[in-house]
């Protein structure tokens, strides 16, 4: 572990602000200091200085982090806790101690280029309802490249997200393409698990060059994790990308600004919006999803007291579900109860992981709330769904 990172750990003033705000600590049952952001920094420091061993409990605590960056955003000493967690997981990986559930996901990536170890030929199963639209768009020259991502491509509950965006682009006569079975996982699970950069570079090279061959000018993705990797990690390991990268909310907001997308249909709704951690705190994008929502007539956007950079994680990030599924679900339930207390009619997400965790949490939650993806909402307003 590099000296600058150890220095960053030593910057921690032990003030406890992150401890009081850390969602995994507040939601978790143990309440041990090591399950808080401050505790994880101390564990990481001890491991980096070879003062403590990488025990099963230490590894479990390090993998209990949602990677939400809430602590880093509010730390008065500006300690980059998320980076520390990422590097500590890399140390754990280098010692061959990656937890089995996480290693299972990484092995799937090695073998099949997706986290589910499914056939790449099945990457277009999500498109069964838009098959005619995509028939002549797979790996074809186009202005816009749509990077679907593993979750939306392979999980049936999430297929509505790429389906909706496909319908919107077709309606607006946008010249777009998808890679289909040539699309590999963006590599975000590798990064969060602390895998070597050589793994990321191999994936980046494949995905970037496949899109470049199609002559795209703009790449869009509905997944904040994919967006973060394409925007920040790929340029680092591959070099400057020959096209623009946008999250789908940015793409829709741009279309609205250019008056290419106008929404006239609507009903009176009180809508809550979940800021995805990787889109918000990791990438600094808070405005575009709100621009899209505010362009819908009769929509009343209800903001929680803690929103934007202060928004709490949905519970679906950081690979926490792999080791601590109940922690992820309980955090999802807590957020659902918050939105319900604000009497919203509909909760909107702009992230497949947020959508999935809320969808799963609602199955075992007394509170009922309708949850939709932003692309799905827009497609409905355009009478496309």
N, C-alpha and C positions, 0 to 999 in steps of 0.2 A: 504494500500500500504506500502511495507516495507521501512524502513529507508534507506538501501543501494540504493534503486532505487531513492528515493528523493534526496539523496546525488549526484547520477549520474545526475539528472536533474539540480542540482545547479552547476554542473561542466560546464554547458553551458556558454561560454564566450561572447555570443551575437555577435560573429564576423560576422555572416551573410553569411559565406561560403556555408552552406547548403541551405540557402534561394536562392542563385544565381544558385544552381545546382538542386534543388528539381524539378523533372519532373511534379508532380501534380501542383506545384505553377506556373511553367513556362507555362504549357498548360492550366491551369484553367483560367476562365474569371474574377473572382472577384479581384484577386491580394491583398486581405486582408492578413495581416501578419499571421493570424491564419490558412491560407491554405498552409503555408510553414512548413518545418520541424521544424525550430526554433519556430514558432508560436505554433505548436502542443505540443512542449515540455513545453512551458509556460502555455498553457491550462491544460496540464496534471499536472503540478506542482500546479496550482491554485486549481484544483479539488482534488488533493491528500491532500492539506493542508486545505481543506474546506473553501477556500476563494472565490470561485465562484461556482455557481450551474451548474448542467449538463443540460444546455439548449438544445433545438433542434438544434440551430446553432453550439454549441460546439460539439455535437454528430455528426452532419453532417461533420464538419471539421476533426474530428478524423477518421471518416470513408472515408475521401478523400485521405488517405495515401495508396500508392501502395504496401507498405510493401517491397519495393525494396532494402532497406538497403544502397542505394547510399550515403545518408547523414552520416550514421554511418561509412562507409568505409573511408570517406574523412574528418571527423570531427577532427580538431586539438586537441580538448579536449577529444576525444575518448568517446563521449556520445553515448550510445547504444539506438538510437532513436527508432529503430524497437521494441526492448524489452519494451520500455516505452509505445509505442502505443499499444502493445499487452496487457500489464497490465492495461492500461487506459480503453481499451475496456472491460476488465474483470470487472473493477469497474462499468462501465456503465451497464454491464450485471447483476451484483449483485444487482443493484438498480432497476432492472426490466425495463430498458430503452433501451434495444437493439432495433435498428430500425426495423420496420415491415418487409421490404424486406429481411433483414439478418435473422430475427427470423423465417421467412417463410422457409428459407433454413435449419435452425437448426431443425425446427419441422419436416421437411421432413426426416432429418437424424434420428431423434428419432423414427419416425414411420416406415421407410422403409429401413434404413441403406444405403441410397444413397440420394444425394442432389436433385434429380428430383422427388422423391416420386413415382418412378415406381416400378413395381413388380420385385423382385429379380430374378424371373424366366427368366426375359428378359436380364439378364447380358451378355448373349452370342449372342444377336442379331447382334453384330458387326461381328460375325464370319461366316456369311452366305456364304462367298466365300471360307472359309477355313474349312468348316464343317467336311469334311472327315479327315482332318489332326487332328482336335481336338476330333474327335469322341471317341477315346479311351484314351484321355489325361486328362479329367476332373476329378479332385480329385483322381488322380492315383499316386502311388509311382514314384518318379522321382528325378533326380539330381538337376534340376533347376525348381524353382517356378516362374511363370510369374504373377506378380500382375498388372492387367490391369488398375485399377482406374476408377472412376465414369465417368469422361469426355469422355475418349476414349471408354468406354463400352456403354454409352447411347446416345452419340451425333453422328448422322449419318455422319456429316462432318468430324469427327475425327476417324471413324472406320478404315480408311486406316492405322493408326499408329499401332494398335495391329495386324492388318492383315499382314502388311509388316514384322513385327518382327516375327510373327508366321511362315511365309514363309521362312524367313532367317534361323530360327532355324531348321525347317524341312529339308531344303536343306543341312544343315551342320550336320544332324543326331544327333542333341542335344536332350537328353532325358529330356523333360520338361513337366510340368503340369500347369493347371490353376484351380482356385477354382470355377469358374462359379458362381452359385447363392449363394455359401457359402462365397464369397468375400464380405466384408463390406467396406464401405468408409473408407479410411485410418484415417480420423478424422482431416485432415488439416483445413477444414472450422471451426471446433470447436475451434482449437487453435488460428486461426487468429481472430476469433470473441471473444476470451477471455473466453471461456467456462471452467468449472471446470475440474481439472485433472481426477476426477473420471469418467467423460465421456470418456476421452481419454483412460484411463486404461481399461475400459470395451471393447472398440473397439480393443485395442492393444492385450488384452488377447485372444479375439476371433481369430483375424487374425494370430497372432503368433502361437497359438496352432493348428489351422487348417493346416498351412504350416508345422509345426513340425511333425504332424501326417503322413504327406506324405514323410517324411525322406529327405527333400531337403537339399542340401549343399550350394546352392546359390539362393538368391532371386533377381530377376531383375524387374525393372519397368521403363516405358518410361516417367513417370510423375515426374518432379523435386520436386513437392510438396509432393507426396507420398514418394519419395526417402528421402527427408529431415526428414519426420516424422518417417519412418522406421529406419533411421540411427541414429537419435538423440533423438526423443521423446519417441519412444517405449522402448529403453534400460533404459530410465529414469523412466518410470512408470511401466514397466514390469520386467526389469532385462536384463541381458546379453542374446542376441539372439543366438540360437544354429546353426546359418548359416550366411553366408556372404551376404551383401546387396550391390547391384550395380545399378546404373542408366544404361539404355540400351546403352548409348554412351560408358560407361566404359567397359561394356560387349563386345561390338563390337571392341573396341580398344584392349582389351585383346586377342580376337580371331585373330586380325590382327598381333599382336606381336608374338603370338604362331604359326603364319603361317597357321592357320586353315581357315582363311577368306582372300581370295585374289581376288581383283577386277581387271578385265582386260578390260571390256567394258567401254567406256566413250566417251564423245564428248567435244570439247573445250567449257568451260563455265567459266564465271566470277561469282563466288558465294560469297554472303554475309552470315554471320552467326550471329544470335541473341543469345547472352549469356542470358539464363534464369536467373532471379534474384535468385531464390531459389536453382538452381544448382550452380551458380557462387558465388555471394557474401555470400549467406547463408551457402553453403556447400564447397566452395573453389575449385570447379571443373571447370577448364577452358580448360585443355589440351586434355582430351579424345575426345570431339567432333571434335577438330581440327586434332587430330591424324587420325581419321576416314576419314575426308574430304581430308586430304593430302595424304591418301593412294589410292585415286581415280586418275587414270592417266588423264592428261590434264585438271584437275580442277585448276583454279586459285583463291585462297581464297583472297578476298578483305576485308581488315579490315577497319572499320570506325576509324576515329581519336580517338573516345572514345570507347574503346573495353575492354574486360575482366572485371576487377574490376571497370573500368570507364564507362562501357556500360550503356546506359539509358534503363529503363524499357520499355517493349512493350505496357504497359497500361492495361494488363490483370490480374494483381495481386491484392492482398489485399482486395478482396471482393468489390472493388470500383465499379464494374459494377452494383452491387445490388442497390446502392444509387445514383451513379453518372455515368450512362451509357455514356453520351456524353463526359465526361472527359476521360473515357477509350478509346473511339473511336477516339477522337481527338489526344490522345497520340499515338495511333496506326498509324494514318495518318501521324503524324510528323515523326515517325521512318521510315515509308515507303518512304517518300520524301527524307530522308537522304540516304537510300540505293539506291534510284533511282538516286540521284545526283552523286553517285559513279559509275554509269553505270553498276551495276551488272545485270546479266541475271536471277539469281535465288536467292531467299532468303531462307536459311535453318534454321529451328528451331529444338530444341530438347526438346520441351515442348508443351503439348496439349493446355495449356492456351495461350501461345504465338501464336500458330498456329490459334486458334479460333479467337483471337482478331485481328490478321492481316487479316484473311479471312473475318471477319465482316467489318473491316475498309475499305477494298478494295472495298466493295460493294457501298460505298458512297464516293469514292475517285477518283479524276480525274487521278491520277497517277496509272499506271498499272504495276504490278509486279507479277511474278510467285512465289508462296510460297509452300514449301514442308517440310515435316518432315524428319529428318535425316534417320530414318529407311526406309521411303518410297524411298528416294534417293538410298540407298544401295540395296534395293530389286529390283529397276529398273535396276541398273547396273548389277545385277545378272540375268537379264531377267526373273524375277519372277512376275512382274506386267506388 
